[in-house]
Amino acid sequence: MPASTIAYQGAPGANSDLACRSVFPEMTPLPCASFEDAFAAVHEGRARLAMIPVENSVAGRVADIHHLLPRGGLHIIGEHYQRVVHCLVAPKGASMESLTQVHSHIQALSQCRNYLRERGLTPVSHADTAGAAADVATWNDPGIGAIASDLAAEIYGLQVLAKGIEDAAHNTTRFLILSREAQVPAPGTPSVTSFFFRVRSVPAALYKALGGFATNGVNITKLESYMVDGRFIAAQFYADVEGHPEERSLRLAMEELAFYAREVKILGVYPAHPFRQAAIQQDGQD
């Protein structure tokens, strides 16, 4: 079972479940109560892979993930971009007129903020989208609905009152695929390298640490800072860059980064998703 199982956070029917089914239709999705539990399922051999959301084109980064990645002990082996289609679901017999509350994950609620506000519906935060749908089915209250997938509505016996209620047509979530073992593509393959690093608390430390990427022509596609151990004067950085560490340009950039940084940890080298490639080409044309 573990060899054909992929873990995700949420209940059956969650968007992470949909991502697992989309990328690995031959594998069995394993629902987990938390992101930590999904990491543990892979560590303990109950799942071969984990599908973890890291950011959304509307709501931004997913909280806590970048704190888990450096200490989670897993390797990033791939990425997936999932178009998110949110549905307003409710018990059979409910209507738009009867609804007063809508439950869902905070990310889903924020992605449908305008839709809910325009209709006077009160958002209520929930652990995840599919779990909210399950609870709405249990409560069977015509005044309470959920934002979830149409798969969740089917699983929990709910009706879909509206589909595609997200505020932005580009609503897309980026997922990372994690494994206990690294799976590094061959040099020359369009790749992404993800890593964490810390810099010394001195003037221009970050500027100097990143200078090698500019001089060697390496594109940084993501850079975010995080507080370290609750200290306001120290930060760690998460970065995604285009390229493979064995290619000369990125190798030289990483060597310069290591010279100025206190700690550098590569989290994964993996193939660039076609969605990323298409976005880069489109950006170059705009």
Secondary structure, 3 states (H helix, E strand, C coil): CHHHEEEEECCCCCHHHHHHHHHCCCCEEEEECCHHHHHHHHHCCCCCEEEEEEEECCCEECCCHHHHHHHCCCEEEEEEEEECCCEEEECCCCCCCCCCEEEEEHHHHHHCHHHHHHCCCEEEEECCHHHHHHHHHHHCCCCEEEEECHHHHHHHCCEEEEECCCCCCCCEEEEEEEECCCCCCCCCCCEEEEEEEEECCCCCHHHHHHHHHHHCCCCEEEEEEEEECCEEEEEEEEEEEECCCCCHHHHHHHHHHHHHEEEEEEEEEEECCHHHHHHHHHHHHC
